[in-house]
Amino acid sequence: MNEIKRRKKGFLGLVLAAVMILGIPGGNLLAAEYWFCNQCGPAGIPELTPGTTVNNGDMLYRGSGNMIINYPGGNVDDNNNGSTTIVGGPYVVASVQGTIVTLTNPATTPTTPTTPTTPTTPTTPVVVVNPQPQVTDFYGNYLEELAKLIRAIKRPGGEIHNFGAGTSLTYAVLKTLAENPDDVLVFTTRYNDMSYTITIQGGAYINDLITPEIPWYGPLWLAGTFWQTTVIDPTK
């Protein structure tokens, strides 16, 4: 009888050790941690950047202050705790704009259509159309368009600049407007199914609204900061 108890106790010890090492089945083995910017967190914790894949249970830290996480499908996590936990996933970070993180679902690989093995007297050759490759250089192209806008604002003489690419403006664009008070930027964009037209008059007052520590300024901040803003809700 003592031998049977000893064997049972040994087996339970092995099971407990396996749970401690591997974790409970269905749970995350190791949650990742990210900081909003590389100046915020200690060494060893990476910065959250576009293209990063985050999973259920991963932690995002900002140190202190408000954070907004836009999930796919319209769910929003808005908190002021300085940290938050990813729910669901996996997700891919589409953008990090100030204190706003936008997540998307991972891209799926399209399947190539197949032709029937036994065609019924085709009159024309069967053509297999391969799907177009996904555009992977969106941010590169967007930065090029922003660079063109900055060069246009710097041209002598006041101008009105219409810009409709992307959903955000960089610190460099707003700083250039601050240095060119005779120029006006009309920025049009769509965000969460809402259309925004944001008119920004150049001038030194912009310097009081921006800081080089925040490189990107998203549509919600722009709409709430510059009063010449038109918002169109397609549901009304």
TORLUMVO-408119 format. One record per residue (C-alpha): chain; x, y, z; residue in three letters. Coordinates in steps of 0.05 Angstrom, whole numbers, always signed. Example, Ala and Ser with C-alpha at 12.3 -4.5 7.8 and 13.67 -1.06 7.14 Angstrom:
! residues 2
<mol=A; east=+246; north=-90; up=+156; type=ALA>
<mol=A; east=+273; north=-21; up=+143; type=SER>
END
This chain:
! residues 236
<mol=A; east=+0; north=+0; up=+0; type=MET>
<mol=A; east=+57; north=+49; up=+17; type=ASN>
<mol=A; east=+90; north=+33; up=-50; type=GLU>
<mol=A; east=+24; north=+52; up=-87; type=ILE>
<mol=A; east=+19; north=+118; up=-49; type=LYS>
<mol=A; east=+92; north=+133; up=-64; type=ARG>
<mol=A; east=+81; north=+122; up=-139; type=ARG>
<mol=A; east=+18; north=+165; up=-139; type=LYS>
<mol=A; east=+54; north=+221; up=-103; type=LYS>
<mol=A; east=+111; north=+217; up=-154; type=GLY>
<mol=A; east=+63; north=+220; up=-213; type=PHE>
<mol=A; east=+27; north=+281; up=-184; type=LEU>
<mol=A; east=+94; north=+315; up=-174; type=GLY>
<mol=A; east=+111; north=+304; up=-248; type=LEU>
<mol=A; east=+43; north=+332; up=-269; type=VAL>
<mol=A; east=+53; north=+394; up=-225; type=LEU>
<mol=A; east=+122; north=+406; up=-253; type=ALA>
<mol=A; east=+96; north=+401; up=-325; type=ALA>
<mol=A; east=+41; north=+452; up=-310; type=VAL>
<mol=A; east=+91; north=+500; up=-280; type=MET>
<mol=A; east=+137; north=+494; up=-340; type=ILE>
<mol=A; east=+87; north=+490; up=-397; type=LEU>
<mol=A; east=+28; north=+527; up=-366; type=GLY>
<mol=A; east=-45; north=+508; up=-365; type=ILE>
<mol=A; east=-68; north=+480; up=-433; type=PRO>
<mol=A; east=-101; north=+535; up=-474; type=GLY>
<mol=A; east=-65; north=+592; up=-437; type=GLY>
<mol=A; east=-9; north=+637; up=-462; type=ASN>
<mol=A; east=+60; north=+608; up=-450; type=LEU>
<mol=A; east=+94; north=+677; up=-447; type=LEU>
<mol=A; east=+61; north=+745; up=-454; type=ALA>
<mol=A; east=+102; north=+797; up=-492; type=ALA>
<mol=A; east=+113; north=+869; up=-467; type=GLU>
<mol=A; east=+119; north=+932; up=-508; type=TYR>
<mol=A; east=+128; north=+1006; up=-494; type=TRP>
<mol=A; east=+96; north=+1062; up=-535; type=PHE>
<mol=A; east=+164; north=+1095; up=-547; type=CYS>
<mol=A; east=+236; north=+1075; up=-537; type=ASN>
<mol=A; east=+247; north=+1133; up=-489; type=GLN>
<mol=A; east=+192; north=+1110; up=-442; type=CYS>
<mol=A; east=+212; north=+1041; up=-420; type=GLY>
<mol=A; east=+273; north=+1006; up=-392; type=PRO>
<mol=A; east=+324; north=+971; up=-436; type=ALA>
<mol=A; east=+302; north=+903; up=-460; type=GLY>
<mol=A; east=+229; north=+920; up=-471; type=ILE>
<mol=A; east=+218; north=+935; up=-546; type=PRO>
<mol=A; east=+182; north=+995; up=-575; type=GLU>
<mol=A; east=+113; north=+982; up=-605; type=LEU>
<mol=A; east=+120; north=+996; up=-680; type=THR>
<mol=A; east=+76; north=+986; up=-742; type=PRO>
<mol=A; east=+80; north=+914; up=-767; type=GLY>
<mol=A; east=+88; north=+883; up=-698; type=THR>
<mol=A; east=+44; north=+822; up=-684; type=THR>
<mol=A; east=+11; north=+823; up=-615; type=VAL>
<mol=A; east=-26; north=+765; up=-583; type=ASN>
<mol=A; east=-78; north=+754; up=-528; type=ASN>
<mol=A; east=-48; north=+773; up=-461; type=GLY>
<mol=A; east=+9; north=+817; up=-487; type=ASP>
<mol=A; east=+20; north=+880; up=-446; type=MET>
<mol=A; east=+26; north=+951; up=-473; type=LEU>
<mol=A; east=+58; north=+1004; up=-428; type=TYR>
<mol=A; east=+61; north=+1079; up=-433; type=ARG>
<mol=A; east=+86; north=+1094; up=-363; type=GLY>
<mol=A; east=+28; north=+1140; up=-346; type=SER>
<mol=A; east=-29; north=+1176; up=-381; type=GLY>
<mol=A; east=-84; north=+1159; up=-430; type=ASN>
<mol=A; east=-79; north=+1103; up=-482; type=MET>
<mol=A; east=-129; north=+1086; up=-537; type=ILE>
<mol=A; east=-127; north=+1018; up=-571; type=ILE>
<mol=A; east=-170; north=+1012; up=-635; type=ASN>
<mol=A; east=-188; north=+939; up=-647; type=TYR>
<mol=A; east=-212; north=+910; up=-714; type=PRO>
<mol=A; east=-287; north=+915; up=-719; type=GLY>
<mol=A; east=-293; north=+981; up=-683; type=GLY>
<mol=A; east=-280; north=+961; up=-610; type=ASN>
<mol=A; east=-240; north=+1014; up=-572; type=VAL>
<mol=A; east=-200; north=+1006; up=-507; type=ASP>
<mol=A; east=-194; north=+1076; up=-477; type=ASP>
<mol=A; east=-160; north=+1078; up=-409; type=ASN>
<mol=A; east=-117; north=+1123; up=-367; type=ASN>
<mol=A; east=-79; north=+1070; up=-328; type=ASN>
<mol=A; east=-13; north=+1075; up=-365; type=GLY>
<mol=A; east=-18; north=+1001; up=-387; type=SER>
<mol=A; east=-67; north=+954; up=-419; type=THR>
<mol=A; east=-73; north=+881; up=-439; type=THR>
<mol=A; east=-87; north=+857; up=-510; type=ILE>
<mol=A; east=-153; north=+817; up=-514; type=VAL>
<mol=A; east=-160; north=+766; up=-570; type=GLY>
<mol=A; east=-115; north=+764; up=-631; type=GLY>
<mol=A; east=-67; north=+754; up=-660; type=PRO>
<mol=A; east=-68; north=+825; up=-688; type=TYR>
<mol=A; east=-20; north=+866; up=-729; type=VAL>
<mol=A; east=-3; north=+938; up=-709; type=VAL>
<mol=A; east=-25; north=+982; up=-767; type=ALA>
<mol=A; east=-3; north=+1048; up=-736; type=SER>
<mol=A; east=+21; north=+1081; up=-672; type=VAL>
<mol=A; east=+1; north=+1154; up=-672; type=GLN>
<mol=A; east=+17; north=+1191; up=-607; type=GLY>
<mol=A; east=-25; north=+1154; up=-555; type=THR>
<mol=A; east=-69; north=+1117; up=-606; type=ILE>
<mol=A; east=-53; north=+1046; up=-629; type=VAL>
<mol=A; east=-93; north=+1017; up=-687; type=THR>
<mol=A; east=-95; north=+941; up=-695; type=LEU>
<mol=A; east=-115; north=+900; up=-756; type=THR>
<mol=A; east=-126; north=+826; up=-769; type=ASN>
<mol=A; east=-67; north=+789; up=-800; type=PRO>
<mol=A; east=-69; north=+785; up=-876; type=ALA>
<mol=A; east=-90; north=+718; up=-905; type=THR>
<mol=A; east=-56; north=+686; up=-964; type=THR>
<mol=A; east=-103; north=+683; up=-1023; type=PRO>
<mol=A; east=-111; north=+616; up=-1058; type=THR>
<mol=A; east=-98; north=+609; up=-1132; type=THR>
<mol=A; east=-160; north=+589; up=-1171; type=PRO>
<mol=A; east=-155; north=+520; up=-1204; type=THR>
<mol=A; east=-180; north=+499; up=-1271; type=THR>
<mol=A; east=-228; north=+439; up=-1279; type=PRO>
<mol=A; east=-193; north=+374; up=-1295; type=THR>
<mol=A; east=-243; north=+356; up=-1348; type=THR>
<mol=A; east=-267; north=+418; up=-1385; type=PRO>
<mol=A; east=-331; north=+412; up=-1425; type=THR>
<mol=A; east=-312; north=+431; up=-1497; type=THR>
<mol=A; east=-284; north=+500; up=-1482; type=PRO>
<mol=A; east=-289; north=+549; up=-1539; type=THR>
<mol=A; east=-232; north=+593; up=-1514; type=THR>
<mol=A; east=-169; north=+576; up=-1475; type=PRO>
<mol=A; east=-178; north=+574; up=-1399; type=VAL>
<mol=A; east=-139; north=+631; up=-1366; type=VAL>
<mol=A; east=-117; north=+625; up=-1294; type=VAL>
<mol=A; east=-114; north=+694; up=-1262; type=VAL>
<mol=A; east=-64; north=+700; up=-1206; type=ASN>
<mol=A; east=-84; north=+748; up=-1150; type=PRO>
<mol=A; east=-47; north=+814; up=-1148; type=GLN>
<mol=A; east=+7; north=+818; up=-1094; type=PRO>
<mol=A; east=-11; north=+859; up=-1033; type=GLN>
<mol=A; east=+19; north=+929; up=-1027; type=VAL>
<mol=A; east=+71; north=+925; up=-972; type=THR>
<mol=A; east=+104; north=+994; up=-979; type=ASP>
<mol=A; east=+45; north=+1037; up=-957; type=PHE>
<mol=A; east=+84; north=+1075; up=-904; type=TYR>
<mol=A; east=+142; north=+1087; up=-952; type=GLY>
<mol=A; east=+96; north=+1117; up=-1005; type=ASN>
<mol=A; east=+59; north=+1157; up=-952; type=TYR>
<mol=A; east=+123; north=+1188; up=-926; type=LEU>
<mol=A; east=+142; north=+1207; up=-997; type=GLU>
<mol=A; east=+75; north=+1243; up=-1006; type=GLU>
<mol=A; east=+85; north=+1280; up=-939; type=LEU>
<mol=A; east=+155; north=+1301; up=-962; type=ALA>
<mol=A; east=+125; north=+1330; up=-1026; type=LYS>
<mol=A; east=+74; north=+1368; up=-983; type=LEU>
<mol=A; east=+129; north=+1398; up=-940; type=ILE>
<mol=A; east=+167; north=+1421; up=-1001; type=ARG>
<mol=A; east=+103; north=+1454; up=-1029; type=ALA>
<mol=A; east=+90; north=+1491; up=-963; type=ILE>
<mol=A; east=+161; north=+1518; up=-964; type=LYS>
<mol=A; east=+153; north=+1550; up=-1033; type=ARG>
<mol=A; east=+154; north=+1626; up=-1031; type=PRO>
<mol=A; east=+85; north=+1659; up=-1028; type=GLY>
<mol=A; east=+22; north=+1636; up=-993; type=GLY>
<mol=A; east=-15; north=+1577; up=-1022; type=GLU>
<mol=A; east=-74; north=+1532; up=-1005; type=ILE>
<mol=A; east=-52; north=+1459; up=-1004; type=HIS>
<mol=A; east=-103; north=+1403; up=-1012; type=ASN>
<mol=A; east=-78; north=+1337; up=-983; type=PHE>
<mol=A; east=-118; north=+1272; up=-979; type=GLY>
<mol=A; east=-69; north=+1215; up=-968; type=ALA>
<mol=A; east=-70; north=+1173; up=-905; type=GLY>
<mol=A; east=-103; north=+1190; up=-838; type=THR>
<mol=A; east=-48; north=+1227; up=-800; type=SER>
<mol=A; east=+1; north=+1285; up=-806; type=LEU>
<mol=A; east=+72; north=+1286; up=-781; type=THR>
<mol=A; east=+105; north=+1335; up=-733; type=TYR>
<mol=A; east=+148; north=+1358; up=-792; type=ALA>
<mol=A; east=+86; north=+1379; up=-833; type=VAL>
<mol=A; east=+55; north=+1418; up=-775; type=LEU>
<mol=A; east=+123; north=+1450; up=-758; type=LYS>
<mol=A; east=+130; north=+1473; up=-831; type=THR>
<mol=A; east=+60; north=+1504; up=-828; type=LEU>
<mol=A; east=+80; north=+1540; up=-764; type=ALA>
<mol=A; east=+138; north=+1571; up=-802; type=GLU>
<mol=A; east=+96; north=+1592; up=-862; type=ASN>
<mol=A; east=+37; north=+1634; up=-837; type=PRO>
<mol=A; east=+12; north=+1652; up=-907; type=ASP>
<mol=A; east=-2; north=+1579; up=-925; type=ASP>
<mol=A; east=-65; north=+1538; up=-912; type=VAL>
<mol=A; east=-71; north=+1462; up=-910; type=LEU>
<mol=A; east=-138; north=+1429; up=-925; type=VAL>
<mol=A; east=-131; north=+1357; up=-901; type=PHE>
<mol=A; east=-186; north=+1307; up=-920; type=THR>
<mol=A; east=-188; north=+1237; up=-892; type=THR>
<mol=A; east=-234; north=+1180; up=-870; type=ARG>
<mol=A; east=-230; north=+1146; up=-802; type=TYR>
<mol=A; east=-279; north=+1096; up=-771; type=ASN>
<mol=A; east=-328; north=+1107; up=-829; type=ASP>
<mol=A; east=-328; north=+1183; up=-816; type=MET>
<mol=A; east=-305; north=+1235; up=-866; type=SER>
<mol=A; east=-262; north=+1293; up=-840; type=TYR>
<mol=A; east=-242; north=+1358; up=-874; type=THR>
<mol=A; east=-192; north=+1395; up=-830; type=ILE>
<mol=A; east=-169; north=+1465; up=-849; type=THR>
<mol=A; east=-104; north=+1488; up=-816; type=ILE>
<mol=A; east=-81; north=+1560; up=-824; type=GLN>
<mol=A; east=-5; north=+1567; up=-818; type=GLY>
<mol=A; east=+24; north=+1608; up=-762; type=GLY>
<mol=A; east=+68; north=+1608; up=-701; type=ALA>
<mol=A; east=+9; north=+1588; up=-656; type=TYR>
<mol=A; east=+19; north=+1516; up=-680; type=ILE>
<mol=A; east=+84; north=+1513; up=-641; type=ASN>
<mol=A; east=+44; north=+1514; up=-576; type=ASP>
<mol=A; east=+4; north=+1453; up=-598; type=LEU>
<mol=A; east=+58; north=+1405; up=-622; type=ILE>
<mol=A; east=+122; north=+1374; up=-595; type=THR>
<mol=A; east=+178; north=+1335; up=-629; type=PRO>
<mol=A; east=+168; north=+1281; up=-577; type=GLU>
<mol=A; east=+102; north=+1263; up=-613; type=ILE>
<mol=A; east=+121; north=+1248; up=-686; type=PRO>
<mol=A; east=+50; north=+1232; up=-712; type=TRP>
<mol=A; east=-17; north=+1268; up=-702; type=TYR>
<mol=A; east=-80; north=+1227; up=-718; type=GLY>
<mol=A; east=-149; north=+1249; up=-745; type=PRO>
<mol=A; east=-183; north=+1253; up=-677; type=LEU>
<mol=A; east=-129; north=+1299; up=-648; type=TRP>
<mol=A; east=-129; north=+1342; up=-711; type=LEU>
<mol=A; east=-205; north=+1348; up=-712; type=ALA>
<mol=A; east=-207; north=+1367; up=-638; type=GLY>
<mol=A; east=-150; north=+1417; up=-642; type=THR>
<mol=A; east=-165; north=+1458; up=-704; type=PHE>
<mol=A; east=-234; north=+1489; up=-702; type=TRP>
<mol=A; east=-243; north=+1494; up=-778; type=GLN>
<mol=A; east=-264; north=+1421; up=-783; type=THR>
<mol=A; east=-321; north=+1388; up=-821; type=THR>
<mol=A; east=-343; north=+1318; up=-801; type=VAL>
<mol=A; east=-393; north=+1278; up=-842; type=ILE>
<mol=A; east=-428; north=+1218; up=-812; type=ASP>
<mol=A; east=-455; north=+1173; up=-868; type=PRO>
<mol=A; east=-507; north=+1142; up=-820; type=THR>
<mol=A; east=-544; north=+1208; up=-811; type=LYS>
END
